[in-house]
Amino acid sequence: MAQNSAGGVGFGSVVSSLFGGDAGKRPRHASVRVSGRGGWVSDIYWANLIPALLLIAYGLVVVWSASLSNANASITRQAVGAVLGLAVAGVIWHWDYRSLSNMSTWLLVIDVLLMVSPRIPGLASAANGMTGWVKLGPLRFQPSEIGKLVTIFLMASLCAQYNGRIKELRDYVKLCATLLVPFAAIMLQPDLGTGLILLVTGAAIIICAGARRDWVLITIAMLIVGCALIVYFSINYQFPLKQYQLNRLLVFADSSLENTSAGYNLQQAKIAVGSGGLFGKGIGAATQSAGGFLPENHTDFIFARLAEEFGFAGAMLLFALYAWLIFSALRLAMKIEAPFAKLVLAGVVAMWSYQLLQNVGMCIGIMPITGIPLPFISYGATSMVVQIASVGIVQSVYAHRTKSA
């Protein structure tokens, strides 16, 4: 394994080895494994598709339960989103994702337009008092959800050219600066939750592309200092964070604030999770959720509702399905040699993993509260379509594994 100029083992080389060897020695358009016979069925990656379908079904059950007591949750709309998502995933499955490998400029432009579109007069729309929506005739959706996938392709396209190792600091800085462009655009709404998803997903791709360990550690240190300064100025000068955003951070840092009005949401989420017991209270019998004590129990806090209704066993089933989904994508990344394919899969895995960690973590108090949906489970047709489309991306990578990429 190669040594970096700092005298240690290259951080990117470690990740590249995890994904199946030293990608730095392979050309960008390397040929990959040839599939066996079996027609179109052999082009379906069942190890990833089956857990995805089970998660979709699980999510529909939870949203249906929420709709029994929550007028804002529509099982019909969620089911339509699931059907549309499966149709989009089917198209993506047949589409050759590698056509985007050399379109980074266009991807960046599209990404920024998606992020700022809710601020464009005539397009902007609000849903339940929340901004970030666009309305085109009868169609209303969240463009930032689509932007998550565009960001994955953008960063994978830029990073794949380094073939497993980013050797120059200026290249690393350029990649980080590019990632900050869609992040800055989404913060104009502002949407900190989606912004964090973009940062985590893009950072994972940069790391897997071969960023040196010392550069990554320095970047993390700079982010910590930056976050501390943001909190300081927000406390003393009420800028740049709004008061409700600052309250969420303060409650996360100081558990004694959970008994105040600022910590109400977290307190109710913990009560809901804990009251579920081993097997839960049953569908429609969640007193915290159905009684109106737990806010946003069909979107942001849907895991708390799930845990209350299905208990510890239901939560473990959920985690098992996510583990199956995520590790099947990682296994595919380990077998495929093409850098672009590896990085696209790394981005999809990072998106799923972070959203899972953040959504569940905020319900049990180990992560600050942000408006991040639980993949395949939270109510929201746009989110459902995008998450299922990401499964289509994994399927496309698998279906085109016999060719060069």
For each residue, the residues with C-beta under 8 A, 3 or more apart:
1: 9 10 13 14 17 22
2: 9 10 13 22 24 165
3: 7 8 9 10
4: 7 8 9 10 11 13 212 213 214
5: 212
6: 212 213 214
7: 3 4
8: 3 4 213 214
9: 1 2 3 4 13 14 213
10: 1 2 3 4 13 14 165 210 212 213
11: 4 14 15 207 210 211 212 213 214 216
12: 15 16 24 164 165 166 207 208 209 210 211 212
13: 1 2 4 9 10 16 17 22 24 164 165 210
14: 1 9 10 11 17 18
15: 11 12 18 19 207 208 210
16: 12 13 19 20 21 22 23 24 164 165 208 210
17: 1 13 14 20 21 22
18: 14 15 334
19: 15 16 23 208 333 334 342 346
20: 16 17 23 333 334 335 336 337 342
21: 16 17 25 337
22: 1 2 13 16 17 25 26 164
23: 16 19 20 26 163 164 210 337 339 342
24: 2 12 13 16 162 163 164 165 210
25: 21 22 163 164
26: 22 23 30 163 164 337 338 339
27: 30 163
28: 101 160 161 163 338 339 340
29: 338 404 405
30: 26 27 337 338 339 404 405
31: 337 403 404
32: 336 337 338 341 401 402 403 404 405
33: 335 336 337 401 402
34: 402
35: 42 43 401 402
36: 42
37: 42
38: 41 42
39: 42
40: 43 44
41: 38 44
42: 35 36 37 38 39
43: 35 40 93 395 398 399
44: 40 41 49 93 395 398 399
45: 48 49 328 332 394 395 398 399
46: 49 50
47: 50 51 324 328 331
48: 45 51 52 325 328 329 332 391 394 395 398
49: 44 45 46 52 53 391 395
50: 46 47 53 54 324
51: 47 48 54 55 321 322 324 325 328
52: 48 49 55 56 325 376 388 391
53: 49 50 56 57
54: 50 51 57 58 321
55: 51 52 58 59 318 321 322 325 375 376 377
56: 52 53 59 60 82 85 376 384 388
57: 53 54 60 61
58: 54 55 61 62 317 318 321 376 377
59: 55 56 62 63 78 82 376 377 378 384
60: 56 57 63 64 75 78 79 82
61: 57 58 64 65 283
62: 58 59 65 66 302 305 306 309 377
63: 59 60 66 67 73 75 78 298 302 377 379
64: 60 61 67 68 75 283
65: 61 62 68 283 284 286 305 309
66: 62 63 69 70 73 289 297 298 302 305 379
67: 63 64 70 73 74 75 298
68: 64 65 283 284 290
69: 66 284 289 290 292
70: 66 67 73 289 297 298
71:
72: 128 298 379
73: 63 66 67 70 78 298 379
74: 67 77 78 379
75: 60 63 64 67 78 79
76: 79 80
77: 74 80 81 381
78: 59 60 63 73 74 75 81 82 379 380 381 384
79: 60 75 76 82 83
80: 76 77 83 84 381
81: 77 78 84 85 380 381 382 383 384 385
82: 56 59 60 78 79 85 86 384 388
83: 79 80 86 87
84: 80 81 87 88 381 385
85: 56 81 82 88 89 384 385 386 387 388 389
86: 82 83 89 90 388
87: 83 84 90 91
88: 84 85 91 92 385 388 389 392
89: 85 86 92 93 388 389 391 392 395
90: 86 87 93 94 392
91: 87 88 94 95 392
92: 88 89 95 97 389 392 393 395 396
93: 43 44 89 90 392 395 396 399
94: 90 91 396 399
95: 91 92 99 396
96: 99 396 400
97: 92 100 153 341 344 393 396 397 400
98: 101 338 340 341 400 405
99: 95 96 103
100: 97 103 107 153 157
101: 28 98 156 157 160 340 405
102: 157
103: 99 100 106 107 157
104: 107 108 154 157 158
105: 108 109
106: 103 109 110
107: 100 103 104 110 111 150 153 154 157
108: 104 105 111 112 154 178 181 182
109: 105 106 112 113
110: 106 107 113 114 150
111: 107 108 114 115 147 150 151 154 181 182 185
112: 108 109 115 116 181 182 185
113: 109 110 116 117
114: 110 111 117 143 144 146 147 150
115: 111 112 143 144 147 182 185 186 188 189
116: 112 113 119 120 185 188
117: 113 114 120 123 124 134 143
118: 123 124 125 131 132 133 134 143 144 189
119: 116 124 188 189
120: 116 117 123 124
121: 124
122:
123: 117 118 120 134 135 136
124: 117 118 119 120 121 131 133 134 135
125: 118 133 134 135 140
126: 129 130 131 133
127: 130 133 140
128: 72
129: 126
130: 126 127 133
131: 118 124 126 189
132: 118 142 144 189 191 194
133: 118 124 125 126 127 130 140 141 142
134: 117 118 123 124 125 140 141 142 143
135: 123 124 125 139 140
136: 123 139 140
137:
138:
139: 135 136
140: 125 127 133 134 135 136
141: 133 134 145 146 381 382
142: 132 133 134 145 146 380 382 383
143: 114 115 117 118 134 146 147
144: 114 115 118 132 147 148 186 189 191 194
145: 141 142 148 194 380 382 383 385 386
146: 114 141 142 143 149 150 382 386
147: 111 114 115 143 144 150 151 182 186 194 198
148: 144 145 151 152 194 197 198 201 351 386
149: 146 152 153 386 389 390 393
150: 107 110 111 114 146 147 153 154 182
151: 111 147 148 154 155 179 182 198 201 202 347
152: 148 149 155 156 201 205 344 347 348 351 393
153: 97 100 107 149 150 156 157 344 347
154: 104 107 108 111 150 151 157 158 178 182
155: 151 152 158 159 175 178 179 201 202 205 206 343 347
156: 101 152 153 159 160 205 340 343 344 346 347
157: 100 101 102 103 104 107 153 154 160 340
158: 104 154 155 161 175 178
159: 155 156 162 166 175 205 206 208 209 339 343
160: 28 101 156 157 163 209 339 340 343
161: 28 158
162: 24 159 165 166 167 171 209 210 339
163: 23 24 25 26 27 28 160 210 339
164: 12 13 16 22 23 24 25 26 209 210 339
165: 2 10 12 13 16 24 162 210
166: 12 159 162 171 172 175 206 209 210 211 212
167: 162 171
168: 171 172
169: 172 173 215
170: 173 174
171: 162 166 167 168 174 175
172: 166 168 169 175 176 206 211 212 215
173: 169 170 176 177
174: 170 171 177 178
175: 155 158 159 166 171 172 178 179 206 209 211
176: 172 173 179 180 206 219
177: 173 174 180 181
178: 108 154 155 158 174 175 181
179: 151 155 175 176 182 183 198 199 202 203 206
180: 176 177 183 184
181: 108 111 112 177 178 184 185
182: 108 111 112 115 147 150 151 154 179 185 186 198
183: 179 180 186 187 195 198 199
184: 180 181 187 188
185: 111 112 115 116 181 182 188
186: 115 144 147 182 183 189 190 191 194 195 198
187: 183 184 190 191 192 195
188: 115 116 119 184 185
189: 115 118 119 131 132 144 186
190: 186 187 195
191: 132 144 186 187 194 195 371
192: 187 195 196 245 370
193: 196 197 358 370 371 372
194: 132 144 145 147 148 186 191 197 198 372
195: 183 186 187 190 191 192 198 199
196: 192 193 199 200 354 358 370 372
197: 148 193 194 200 201 351 354 355 372
198: 147 148 151 179 182 183 186 194 195 201 202
199: 179 183 195 196 202 203
200: 196 197 203 204 350 351 354
201: 148 151 152 155 197 198 204 205 347 350 351 354
202: 151 155 179 198 199 205 206 347
203: 179 199 200 206 207 350
204: 200 201 207 208 346 347 349 350
205: 152 155 156 159 201 202 208 209 343 346 347 350
206: 155 159 166 172 175 176 179 202 203 209 211
207: 11 12 15 203 204 211 216
208: 12 15 16 19 159 204 205 342 343 346
209: 12 159 160 162 164 166 175 205 206 339 343
210: 10 11 12 13 15 16 23 24 162 163 164 165 166
211: 11 12 166 172 175 206 207 215 216
212: 4 5 6 10 11 12 166 172 215 216
213: 4 6 8 9 10 11 216 217
214: 4 6 8 11 217 218
215: 169 172 211 212 218 219
216: 11 207 211 212 213 219 220
217: 213 214 220 221
218: 214 215 221 222
219: 176 215 216 222 223
220: 216 217 223 224
221: 217 218 224 225
222: 218 219 225 226
223: 219 220 226 227
224: 220 221 227 228
225: 221 222 228 229
226: 222 223 229 230
227: 223 224 230 231
228: 224 225 231 232
229: 225 226 232 233
230: 226 227 233 234 240 241
231: 227 228 234 235 241 246 249
232: 228 229 235 236
233: 229 230 236 237 239 240
234: 230 231 237 238 239 240 241 245 246
235: 231 232 246
236: 232 233
237: 233 234
238: 234 243
239: 233 234
240: 230 233 234
241: 230 231 234 245 246 249
242: 245 246
243: 238 246 247
244: 247 248
245: 192 234 241 242 248 249
246: 231 234 235 241 242 243 249 250
247: 243 244 250 251 262
248: 244 245 251 252 262 368 369 370
249: 231 241 245 246 252 253 368
250: 246 247 253 254 257 262
251: 247 248 254 255 257 258 260 262 263 266 368 369
252: 248 249 266 365 367 368 369
253: 249 250
254: 250 251 257
255: 251 258 365
256: 259
257: 250 251 254 260 262 263
258: 251 255 263 266 267 270 365
259: 256 263 267
260: 251 257 263 264
261: 264
262: 247 248 250 251 257
263: 251 257 258 259 260 266 267
264: 260 261 267 268
265: 268 269 294 295 296 301 369
266: 251 252 258 263 269 270 362 365 369
267: 258 259 263 264 270 271
268: 264 265 271 272 288 293 294 295 301 304
269: 265 266 272 273 294 301 304 362 363 364
270: 258 266 267 273 274 304 363 364 365
271: 267 268 274 275 288 293 294
272: 268 269 275 276 286 288 289 293 294 297 301 304 305 307 308 363
273: 269 270 276 303 304 307 308 363 364
274: 270 271
275: 271 272 281 287 288 308
276: 272 273 280 281 307 308 309 310 311 312 314 315
277: 280 281 311 312
278: 311 312 313
279: 310 311 312 313 314
280: 276 277 307 308 309 310 311 313 314
281: 275 276 277 285 286 287 308 309 311
282: 285 309
283: 61 64 65 68 309
284: 65 68 69 290 309
285: 281 282 290 309
286: 65 272 281 289 290 297 305 308 309
287: 275 281 290 291 293 308
288: 268 271 272 275 291 293 294 297 304 308
289: 66 69 70 272 286 293 294 297 304 305 308 309
290: 68 69 284 285 286 287
291: 287 288
292: 69
293: 268 271 272 287 288 289
294: 265 268 269 271 272 288 289 297 301 304 305 308
295: 265 268 301
296: 265 299 300 301
297: 66 70 272 286 288 289 294 301 302 304 305
298: 63 66 67 70 72 73 302 305 378 379
299: 296 302 371 373 378 379 380
300: 296 359 362 369 371 372 373 378
301: 265 268 269 272 294 295 296 297 304 305 363
302: 62 63 66 297 298 299 305 306 359 373 374 377 378 379
303: 273 306 307 315 318 359 360 363 374 377
304: 268 269 270 272 273 288 289 294 297 301 307 308 363
305: 62 65 66 272 286 289 294 297 298 301 302 308 309
306: 62 302 303 309 310 314 315 318 377
307: 272 273 276 280 303 304 310 311 312 314 315 363
308: 272 273 275 276 280 281 286 287 288 289 294 304 305 311
309: 62 65 276 280 281 282 283 284 285 286 289 305 306 314
310: 276 279 280 306 307 313 314 315 317
311: 276 277 278 279 280 281 307 308 314 315
312: 276 277 278 279 307 315 316
313: 278 279 280 310 316 317
314: 276 279 280 306 307 309 310 311 317 318
315: 276 303 306 307 310 311 312 318 319
316: 312 313 319 320
317: 58 310 313 314 320 321
318: 55 58 303 306 314 315 321 322 377
319: 315 316 322 323
320: 316 317 323 324
321: 51 54 55 58 317 318 324 325
322: 51 55 318 319 325 326 352 356 375
323: 319 320 326 327
324: 47 50 51 320 321 327 328
325: 48 51 52 55 321 322 328 329 352
326: 322 323 329 330 349 352 353
327: 323 324 330 331
328: 45 47 48 51 324 325 331 332
329: 48 325 326 332 333 345 348 349 352 394
330: 326 327 333 334 345 349
331: 47 327 328 334 335
332: 45 48 328 329 335 336 345 394 397 398
333: 19 20 329 330 336 341 342 345 346 349
334: 18 19 20 330 331
335: 20 33 331 332 401
336: 20 32 33 332 333 341 342 345 397 401 405
337: 20 21 23 26 30 31 32 33 342
338: 26 28 29 30 32 98 341 342 404 405
339: 23 26 28 30 159 160 162 163 164 209 342 343
340: 28 98 101 156 157 160 343 344 405
341: 32 97 98 333 336 338 344 345 397 401 405
342: 19 20 23 208 333 336 337 338 339 345 346
343: 155 156 159 160 205 208 209 339 340 346 347
344: 97 152 153 156 340 341 347 348 393 397
345: 329 330 332 333 336 341 342 348 349 394 397
346: 19 156 204 205 208 333 342 343 349 350
347: 151 152 153 155 156 201 202 204 205 343 344 350 351
348: 152 329 344 345 351 352 390 393 394
349: 204 326 329 330 333 345 346 352 353
350: 200 201 203 204 205 346 347 353 354
351: 148 152 197 200 201 347 348 354 355 375 390
352: 322 325 326 329 348 349 355 356 375 387 390
353: 326 349 350 356 357
354: 196 197 200 201 350 351 357 358
355: 197 351 352 358 359 372 373 374 375
356: 322 352 353 359 360 374 375
357: 353 354 360 361 367
358: 193 196 354 355 361 362 367 370 372
359: 300 302 303 355 356 362 363 372 373 374 378
360: 303 356 357 363 364 374
361: 357 358 364 365 366 367
362: 266 269 300 358 359 365 367 368 369 370 372
363: 269 270 272 273 301 303 304 307 359 360
364: 269 270 273 360 361
365: 252 255 258 266 270 361 362
366: 361
367: 252 357 358 361 362 370
368: 248 249 251 252 362
369: 248 251 252 265 266 300 362
370: 192 193 196 248 358 362 367
371: 191 193 299 300
372: 193 194 196 197 300 355 358 359 362
373: 299 300 302 355 359 377 378 380 383
374: 302 303 355 356 359 360 377 378
375: 55 322 351 352 355 356 378 383 387
376: 52 55 56 58 59 384 387 388
377: 55 58 59 62 63 302 303 306 318 373 374
378: 59 298 299 300 302 359 373 374 375 383
379: 63 66 72 73 74 78 298 299 302
380: 78 81 142 145 299 373 383 384
381: 77 78 80 81 84 141 384 385
382: 81 141 142 145 146 385 386
383: 81 142 145 373 375 378 380 386 387
384: 56 59 78 81 82 85 376 380 381 387 388
385: 81 84 85 88 145 381 382 388 389
386: 85 145 146 148 149 382 383 389 390
387: 85 352 375 376 383 384 390 391
388: 52 56 82 85 86 88 89 376 384 385 391 392
389: 85 88 89 92 149 385 386 392 393
390: 149 348 351 352 386 387 393 394
391: 48 49 52 89 387 388 394 395
392: 88 89 90 91 92 93 388 389 395 396
393: 92 97 149 152 344 348 389 390 396 397
394: 45 48 329 332 345 348 390 391 397 398
395: 43 44 45 48 49 89 92 93 391 392 398 399
396: 92 93 94 95 96 97 392 393 399 400
397: 97 332 336 341 344 345 393 394 400 401
398: 43 44 45 48 332 394 395 401
399: 43 44 45 93 94 395 396
400: 96 97 98 396 397 403 405
401: 32 33 35 335 336 341 397 398
402: 32 33 34 35
403: 31 32 400
404: 29 30 31 32 338
405: 29 30 32 98 101 336 338 340 341 400
